[in-house]
Amino acid sequence: MQILSLLSIATAVSALTASDYLWPLPKSVVDKNKSIAIGGFTVKSNLGSGPIAVDVASLNTAFTAKGGKVSASKFKVTADVDEAHGWDIGAPDDLVGKDESYSLDITEKGASITAANQIGIKYALQTLSQLITKDGKLVLAKIDDKPAFPYRGFMLDTARNFFTVADIKRILDGMAASKLNVFHWHIYDSQSFPIVWDRYPVVHQKAAFKNKDGSIKAYTKKDVRDIINYAYQRNIRVIPEFETPGHNAVLGHIDAKLISSWNHSPWDGNSFANNAMCSNQTSPVSSVTNDCVGGVAWWGRQYCNQPPCGQLDVRKEKAIDVLEQLISDIGGWFDDPILHVGHDEVNTRAYGLVPDNWDSVPADALHPLMRDFDAKLVQILKDNDKTLAAWDEIATDFGSDDLIPKDSLVTLWQGPTVDKVKTIVSKGFKNIVLAPSDSYYLDCSPSARWCSSDYERNFPEDKYDIPGYATFSGQWHNWTLIYDFEPLAGLTTAEAATIKGGFGALWTETVKRHNVDRYIFPRVAAIAERYWSNVKRNDATATRLDRFRSSLVNEKGIAAADLSYLGNKEGVVYRTEYCDGAGLTAPGQKTGECCFAGQKKTDSNGGPLLNPYGSHFDPKVNGDYCAIAALYNTNDLVYTKPAPVAY
């Protein structure tokens, strides 16, 4: 892969066509080979001014940002919806399954927009804003447009590190500019519960992170409703993820008995095994031999995939009651019919279903427990008028796929993607959206290498200089790799019909407020174009994306990364806010194995890694996963508005 040439942008640019200004690329563009001087815009719509006020304001912001001079010679725009059905969009849940197409015809006398509803009008105004040149002129063109896929999204994790309402709104602005239409909100996890839940205030009081003044970082119902309305005004659905049954340590603050293996220490199990299988391969119960004596316990011994541990003990009636209350209470704040219920990384060992000295976990050990749980969960969602969404494990790992409604939304993150899709489709599921970790996980980088390819782990060769801590070379998933992922490759026509779209996912263990923008943008825009336009990258793609990046910076205040940035200059490996303060040495973050990126290479007493493997700590002492958090202060790492850049 010739990364440097892929990231370079041509310095000699010929006269731009209308298409050169646009991201994502519309379905059809007829260039009229002319631009005209204008003095701003006036927009008239049969919708009235209210539904498109945000979009008109963005149009005028783009005009002034690009050097436009406001005068009395306003350019007239007519934007009308279908008289019969154009008023069908009146609330956030009305965005689901609606026509997103539009037509835009720009002439010297004015622009005409037609669309089935306000969704298309908003997209057309966004497209119009991109056709303003860097000297404030307007490019004339005729455009007919609609997306290739109905689901085009981005997932933000607000549990590992907290992001303010203002941060989320800024991200939504960038999503809207990219024509992304689903905000998947991974709102809580084992590290924190940033939601003010009146029924159980102890949860957010004890499991939300803190500001410098000691106040909690948590979203109120008003905050959530504000975000949903803000997203709705920008054609974006908000789908919450209520992770269950794994990653649920925070609910232990209600009652410790609700959670299995809460704060298990060390979180990744004992360092050395006696009478343990020296493998983390899963296999049926009948073939587990447990015949490896005195070996090292590798990754298979963990009680969770990251600290702190804790899974909802779904064998207990009270645990099911609490989950039902959560879905009813907090789930009711969200208008969207879909509620995502996690189901990733459910840990068999945490439930005590295998002997503690087994390194290998039988693949079917969870099946009876999960079948019982999923039957109850399906009913809870039905009672609350919610459609189930979950990570791909729900269709492949728990033996409960026959209980799951086949119109559920399966969000696929594990690979190989083609094989996974074929398996999920074979089980009857009809709605799949793609977020393959090896392409669309935006946090994968030298700070989180598990989802990086060998090439990404080794180029560039330089790495952070943090004495005493493990650091690595490499890069994140660069925008060209993301763009080049083919969502329908290797699928039959019937299988391809189940792919409803895709989304970029940002898990935030290693991301803070000061760098969240560049982790997301402009790379998520590459996903946006693939699922809106579904075109292949060519010589003009980088130039178009770079211009779009300039719009994000200048018009939205988004501190988007330069296209050539590879995510390898952050200077330090950040940790979840759980690691701050008392978390630095908390029992739940103790680790037996070394070395993750950013992990201290000595144990908690300063002792060395043990031979002969050089990868495990003394099991009587263990190491500290959180130690590196002493090198920075999370509350000092805040968003800074970027300086303007050239278009």
Salt bridges, closest charged atoms under 4 A:
ASP55 OD2 - LYS122 NZ 2.78
GLU100 OE2 - ARG152 NH2 2.76
ASP105 OD1 - LYS32 NZ 2.66
GLU108 OE2 - LYS34 NZ 2.87
ASP144 OD2 - LYS142 NZ 3.27
ASP157 OD2 - ARG160 NH1 3.20
ASP167 OD1 - ARG170 NH2 3.18
ASP167 OD2 - ARG513 NE 2.59
ASP173 OD1 - ARG234 NE 2.88
ASP189 OD2 - ARG160 NH1 3.36
ASP189 OD2 - HIS186 NE2 2.67
ASP189 OD1 - HIS247 ND1 2.91
ASP226 OD2 - LYS169 NZ 2.78
GLU241 OE1 - HIS184 NE2 2.73
GLU241 OE1 - HIS186 ND1 2.86
GLU241 OE2 - HIS340 ND1 3.77
ASP255 OD2 - LYS318 NZ 3.11
ASP313 OD1 - ARG315 NE 2.81
ASP313 OD2 - LYS316 NZ 3.75
ASP329 OD2 - ARG199 NE 2.59
ASP335 OD1 - ARG225 NH1 2.54
ASP336 OD2 - ARG237 NE 2.71
ASP344 OD2 - HIS247 NE2 3.82
GLU345 OE1 - HIS247 NE2 2.83
ASP372 OD2 - LYS376 NZ 3.16
ASP374 OD1 - HIS343 NE2 2.60
ASP401 OD1 - LYS427 NZ 3.70
ASP402 OD1 - ARG371 NH1 2.65
GLU456 OE2 - HIS477 ND1 2.73
ASP462 OD2 - LYS569 NZ 2.73
ASP484 OD2 - ARG537 NH2 2.62
GLU486 OE1 - ARG530 NH2 3.01
GLU486 OE2 - LYS536 NZ 2.74
GLU495 OE1 - LYS422 NZ 2.73
GLU509 OE2 - ARG160 NE 3.75
ASP517 OD2 - ARG170 NE 2.88
GLU529 OE2 - ARG544 NH2 2.63
GLU555 OE2 - LYS66 NZ 3.72
GLU570 OE1 - ARG518 NH2 2.80
GLU577 OE1 - LYS217 NZ 2.77
ASP624 OD1 - LYS590 NZ 2.74
ASP636 OD1 - LYS212 NZ 2.54
